[in-house]
């Protein structure tokens, strides 16, 4: 089956006609067993990685900055159809309902960059979060960081 599937364990599967991958907040696993992770998590990726899964499915993965744990990955999956383009964005562990006691200085900047990926018609993948929720988180992070 081609498309996007959100799994019970919080991972997201993206399947094209030629390849598939599974997204987790700090690890991408391709169907051939290849893994993609940020260098701070033991991987080789420093900023951006992209692939064509076939059948009009393209995936870009980026490290926009460290959030609460470090090495968080943001995924944009795009399906190009004859009559439309559908985009999905997953921000993984950059999302938090509750803020920790210490906020990494790069976290608000990473959220700001993630918001830029959410322009136009896009579906945000995650536990029922909306762009408004992400904007509110951005403001809360700035407040926690700068008082």
Helices and strands as residue ranges (DSSP letters): E 3-6, E 12-15, E 20-24, E 27-30, E 35-36, G 39-41, E 48-54, E 57-62, E 74-80, E 85-90, G 92-94, H 105-117, E 122-125, H 131-146
